[in-house]
Amino acid sequence: MAKRRNLKKEKALRNLAYARKFRKRTPSKYMRRPEMTRLEEGEETIEPGEDLEGA
């Protein structure tokens, strides 16, 4: 006996495949640059409770 087709499931899968074409591409994990994690030499971090003037 042949397997019955699930038309609703097939339509949902087609819809997902079609919508995938219009999604914005996110950079892969290798292309993303670390945000605010690297500090240049000699640069110090400022803690949230500290004053900017250091008084």
MOUR-V890559 format. One record per backbone hydrogen bond with DSSP energy under -0.5 kcal/mol. CO is the residue of the C=O (numbers start at 0). NH is the residue of the N-H. If there is no record, write none. Layout:
co & nh
CO & NH
CO & NH
//
This chain:
co & nh
4 & 6
5 & 9
6 & 10
7 & 11
8 & 12
9 & 13
10 & 14
11 & 15
12 & 16
13 & 17
14 & 18
15 & 19
16 & 20
17 & 20
18 & 21
19 & 22
27 & 30
27 & 31
33 & 35
39 & 42
44 & 46
46 & 49
//
